[in-house]
């Protein structure tokens, strides 16, 4: 228990410095900045990379995936405009860091991961650190998770050349999806469902993500 407490409280100063940096880069949401200040990013990374954990950079994790740059995590989360009682689906659990951020904002987090090694590892990490999610799902995020739809928000943590219709169909009216759209480079995109068949689309600049993959049938 003491070791866990010490790990959770390491690098507090560096987390606070990261928050200042994110503020300077345009992150204004108090709840997002609070979550960044509280989540021990170093515990979602390889131990060998711990000294770099609070740099504003992406780093490799298992299965040739990455833990996203903190600015990207904060920016996507801010765009969601998530509230405490809203249901959110995260596509691509990865290390679980973004999931932990969401769990400090919403009490109805669902997250799906297609790589079994990452699914098991992130589920164990989140549980051991006390971050509660409604459901950790092993499956194809491209298809969403229909049995718990509709969602108030969907966050996609990988780049897609298109916005999958199955994800749009799982949004509630007024629901938001934030997704990087493109192939080699992506445009951060937010769609808000304004009616059964209508969506308001906004673009927020260029990013680079690992690709959103679809399992072969």
Secondary structure per residue as TSV (DSSP state, phi and psi in degrees):
chain	resnum	aa	ss	phi	psi
A	1	X	-	360.0	-42.1
A	2	X	H	-63.4	-42.9
A	3	X	H	-59.5	-42.3
A	4	X	H	-62.8	-44.2
A	5	X	H	-60.2	-44.1
A	6	X	H	-65.3	-40.9
A	7	X	H	-63.6	-42.1
A	8	X	H	-65.5	-28.8
A	9	X	T	-103.9	7.5
A	10	X	T	-73.3	151.1
A	11	X	T	63.0	25.7
A	12	X	H	-59.1	-42.7
A	13	X	H	-61.5	-40.0
A	14	X	H	-69.6	-34.9
A	15	X	H	-64.4	-40.6
A	16	X	H	-64.9	-37.0
A	17	X	H	-65.4	-38.2
A	18	X	H	-62.6	-42.1
A	19	X	H	-59.1	-43.8
A	20	X	H	-60.5	-40.5
A	21	X	H	-65.2	-42.9
A	22	X	H	-65.2	-37.5
A	23	X	H	-59.7	-43.7
A	24	X	H	-66.1	-22.2
A	25	X	T	-95.6	5.4
A	26	X	T	108.7	6.1
A	27	X	-	-80.8	122.0
A	28	X	-	-117.6	-12.2
A	29	X	-	-71.5	119.1
A	30	X	H	-61.4	-40.8
A	31	X	H	-69.5	-36.0
A	32	X	H	-67.1	-45.5
A	33	X	H	-63.7	-37.3
A	34	X	H	-61.2	-45.5
A	35	X	H	-62.6	-42.6
A	36	X	H	-60.2	-38.0
A	37	X	H	-70.5	-23.2
A	38	X	H	-99.8	-27.2
A	39	X	S	-82.0	124.5
A	40	X	-	-78.7	86.8
A	41	X	G	-56.4	-31.4
A	42	X	G	-62.2	-24.2
A	43	X	G	-82.3	-3.7
A	44	X	G	-105.0	7.1
A	45	X	S	-123.1	164.9
A	46	X	-	-60.3	138.6
A	47	X	G	-54.3	-34.0
A	48	X	G	-67.0	-17.8
A	49	X	G	-103.6	8.2
A	50	X	G	-55.6	-39.3
A	51	X	G	-64.2	-18.2
A	52	X	G	-99.4	0.2
A	53	X	T	-60.3	-28.8
A	54	X	T	-108.2	16.5
A	55	X	S	-75.2	151.0
A	56	X	S	-86.2	66.9
A	57	X	S	-143.3	156.7
A	58	X	-	-86.5	150.5
A	59	X	E	-138.8	155.4
A	60	X	E	-71.4	146.0
A	61	X	-	-127.2	-169.6
A	62	X	G	-64.3	163.9
A	63	X	G	61.7	29.2
A	64	X	G	58.9	30.7
A	65	X	-	-106.0	-178.7
A	66	X	E	-135.5	156.1
A	67	X	E	-91.4	123.2
A	68	X	-	-66.0	156.1
A	69	X	-	-55.6	134.3
A	70	X	H	-52.7	-38.1
A	71	X	H	-59.9	-41.3
A	72	X	H	-64.6	-43.9
A	73	X	H	-58.9	-48.7
A	74	X	H	-65.6	-40.7
A	75	X	H	-65.2	-47.3
A	76	X	H	-62.8	-43.3
A	77	X	H	-64.2	-41.3
A	78	X	H	-60.9	-41.0
A	79	X	H	-64.0	-28.0
A	80	X	H	-65.9	-29.7
A	81	X	T	52.5	48.8
A	82	X	-	-77.8	141.8
A	83	X	-	-117.8	163.9
A	84	X	T	-54.1	-45.8
A	85	X	T	-95.2	11.1
A	86	X	-	-85.8	145.6
A	87	X	E	-88.9	126.1
A	88	X	E	-126.5	139.0
A	89	X	E	-113.0	123.9
A	90	X	E	-101.1	126.5
A	91	X	E	-98.7	107.4
A	92	X	-	100.5	81.2
A	93	X	-	-63.2	-40.2
A	94	X	T	57.8	-126.9
A	95	X	T	-72.6	-22.9
A	96	X	S	99.3	-4.1
A	97	X	H	-64.3	-49.2
A	98	X	H	-61.7	-37.4
A	99	X	H	-59.5	-43.8
A	100	X	H	-62.0	-41.4
A	101	X	H	-58.5	-48.1
A	102	X	H	-61.1	-37.6
A	103	X	H	-68.8	-20.8
A	104	X	T	-82.5	-10.9
A	105	X	T	-105.0	-43.8
A	106	X	-	-118.2	146.2
A	107	X	S	-98.9	14.9
A	108	X	E	-135.0	66.0
A	109	X	E	-99.6	127.7
A	110	X	E	-117.6	135.8
A	111	X	E	-138.4	140.0
A	112	X	E	-128.0	138.2
A	113	X	E	-137.5	134.1
A	114	X	S	-90.0	-20.0
A	115	X	-	-90.5	118.5
A	116	X	H	-63.3	-37.5
A	117	X	H	-62.1	-43.5
A	118	X	H	-69.1	-38.8
A	119	X	H	-56.8	-49.6
A	120	X	H	-67.4	-43.3
A	121	X	H	-67.6	-45.7
A	122	X	H	-67.1	-38.1
A	123	X	H	-61.7	-43.1
A	124	X	H	-65.9	-43.1
A	125	X	H	-62.5	-48.7
A	126	X	H	-60.7	-43.3
A	127	X	H	-65.4	-43.8
A	128	X	H	-66.5	-27.7
A	129	X	H	-93.0	-3.0
A	130	X	T	84.5	16.9
A	131	X	-	-88.0	118.1
A	132	X	-	-92.1	130.5
A	133	X	-	-123.8	152.7
A	134	X	S	-66.2	-41.2
A	135	X	E	-158.7	129.8
A	136	X	E	-95.5	124.9
A	137	X	E	-118.8	132.3
A	138	X	E	-97.3	113.5
A	139	X	S	176.7	-171.0
A	140	X	-	-91.4	104.2
A	141	X	G	-63.3	-21.9
A	142	X	G	-57.7	-30.3
A	143	X	G	-93.5	-2.0
A	144	X	-	70.1	-151.8
A	145	X	-	-145.3	87.4
A	146	X	G	-63.1	-34.1
A	147	X	G	-64.4	-20.5
A	148	X	G	-108.3	2.3
A	149	X	-	-69.3	155.9
A	150	X	-	-86.7	161.9
A	151	X	E	-113.3	147.1
A	152	X	E	-75.3	-25.9
A	153	X	E	-151.7	143.9
A	154	X	E	-130.4	129.2
A	155	X	E	-116.9	123.2
A	156	X	E	-107.0	124.2
A	157	X	-	-104.7	23.7
A	158	X	S	-143.5	155.4
A	159	X	B	-81.6	136.0
A	160	X	B	-127.6	136.4
A	161	X	S	-66.3	-23.0
A	162	X	S	-135.4	168.9
A	163	X	-	-96.9	111.7
A	164	X	-	-58.4	128.8
A	165	X	H	-61.1	-32.4
A	166	X	H	-62.9	-32.5
A	167	X	H	-73.3	-43.5
A	168	X	H	-58.5	-40.3
A	169	X	T	-69.0	-15.9
A	170	X	T	-95.8	6.2
A	171	X	E	-87.5	142.1
A	172	X	E	-76.0	164.4
A	173	X	E	-63.5	128.8
A	174	X	E	89.2	-5.8
A	175	X	E	-73.8	154.5
A	176	X	E	-120.9	140.9
A	177	X	E	-121.1	133.0
A	178	X	E	-115.4	122.1
A	179	X	E	-149.1	135.3
A	180	X	E	-80.1	121.8
A	181	X	E	-112.8	125.2
A	182	X	-	146.1	177.5
A	183	X	S	-104.6	-85.3
A	184	X	S	-67.1	-39.1
A	185	X	S	-126.5	153.5
A	186	X	E	-124.1	150.2
A	187	X	E	-100.6	123.5
A	188	X	E	-66.5	124.8
A	189	X	E	-128.1	137.6
A	190	X	E	-121.9	130.2
A	191	X	E	-117.0	135.1
A	192	X	E	-114.1	126.2
A	193	X	E	-79.6	110.7
A	194	X	E	-96.2	-18.1
A	195	X	E	-159.6	178.1
A	196	X	T	-52.5	-42.4
A	197	X	T	-123.3	21.1
A	198	X	E	-125.7	138.3
A	199	X	E	-135.3	137.5
A	200	X	E	-94.7	125.3
A	201	X	E	-112.2	135.9
A	202	X	E	-134.0	149.4
A	203	X	E	-120.1	146.5
A	204	X	E	-137.4	36.6
A	205	X	E	96.9	174.5
A	206	X	E	-97.1	137.9
A	207	X	E	-140.1	171.9
A	208	X	-	-128.0	127.8
A	209	X	-	-132.6	158.5
A	210	X	-	-65.8	154.8
A	211	X	B	-74.3	146.0
A	212	X	-	-78.9	116.5
A	213	X	-	-100.0	148.1
A	214	X	-	-112.3	128.9
A	215	X	-	-63.8	141.1
A	216	X	-	-75.4	136.3
A	217	X	-	-79.9	360.0
